[in-house]
Amino acid sequence: VLTQLMQPPYVDQIQQLNNFQNFTVWVTREPLKMGLTVTDKCISLGFYRKAGKIYDSSIDLFSMDHRAIDWGKRIFNYYKERSYRMTV
């Protein structure tokens, strides 16, 4: 994914997003095999299928429970601590 993000048109879009104070892209070498979105109001968590090549966000687990959100933040921070910030 990182290779694609560093090529047009994505690199141009990321450079524009870099102007926003709260935008960063973090890169990890660990295979995540999941999709995670955590906000202050909800969590959405999904996993790749067994083959590891297909991700379908329509079957994500979704919750607005504060305990689930806190758990999602801990997962996010776990991987963020093992990642580096991408610079464009």
Contacts in CASP RR format, 6 or more apart in sequence:
PFRMAT RR
TARGET T0000
AUTHOR 0000-0000-0000
METHOD contacts of the structure
MODEL  1
VLTQLMQPPYVDQIQQLNNFQNFTVWVTREPLKMGLTVTDKCISLGFYRK
AGKIYDSSIDLFSMDHRAIDWGKRIFNYYKERSYRMTV
2 27 0 8 1.000
2 86 0 8 1.000
4 10 0 8 1.000
5 11 0 8 1.000
5 14 0 8 1.000
5 25 0 8 1.000
5 86 0 8 1.000
6 88 0 8 1.000
11 88 0 8 1.000
14 25 0 8 1.000
14 88 0 8 1.000
15 88 0 8 1.000
17 23 0 8 1.000
18 88 0 8 1.000
24 85 0 8 1.000
24 86 0 8 1.000
25 85 0 8 1.000
25 86 0 8 1.000
26 79 0 8 1.000
26 80 0 8 1.000
26 83 0 8 1.000
26 84 0 8 1.000
26 85 0 8 1.000
26 86 0 8 1.000
27 83 0 8 1.000
27 84 0 8 1.000
27 85 0 8 1.000
27 86 0 8 1.000
28 79 0 8 1.000
28 82 0 8 1.000
28 83 0 8 1.000
28 84 0 8 1.000
30 79 0 8 1.000
30 82 0 8 1.000
32 79 0 8 1.000
33 47 0 8 1.000
33 48 0 8 1.000
33 52 0 8 1.000
34 45 0 8 1.000
34 46 0 8 1.000
34 47 0 8 1.000
34 48 0 8 1.000
35 44 0 8 1.000
35 45 0 8 1.000
35 46 0 8 1.000
35 47 0 8 1.000
35 55 0 8 1.000
35 57 0 8 1.000
35 60 0 8 1.000
36 43 0 8 1.000
36 44 0 8 1.000
36 45 0 8 1.000
36 46 0 8 1.000
36 72 0 8 1.000
36 75 0 8 1.000
36 76 0 8 1.000
37 43 0 8 1.000
37 44 0 8 1.000
37 45 0 8 1.000
38 44 0 8 1.000
38 69 0 8 1.000
38 72 0 8 1.000
38 73 0 8 1.000
38 75 0 8 1.000
38 76 0 8 1.000
39 69 0 8 1.000
40 69 0 8 1.000
41 64 0 8 1.000
41 69 0 8 1.000
42 62 0 8 1.000
42 63 0 8 1.000
42 64 0 8 1.000
42 69 0 8 1.000
43 61 0 8 1.000
43 62 0 8 1.000
43 63 0 8 1.000
43 68 0 8 1.000
43 69 0 8 1.000
43 71 0 8 1.000
43 72 0 8 1.000
44 57 0 8 1.000
44 60 0 8 1.000
44 61 0 8 1.000
44 62 0 8 1.000
45 60 0 8 1.000
45 61 0 8 1.000
45 62 0 8 1.000
45 72 0 8 1.000
45 75 0 8 1.000
46 55 0 8 1.000
46 57 0 8 1.000
46 59 0 8 1.000
46 60 0 8 1.000
46 61 0 8 1.000
47 55 0 8 1.000
48 54 0 8 1.000
48 55 0 8 1.000
49 55 0 8 1.000
49 56 0 8 1.000
63 69 0 8 1.000
END
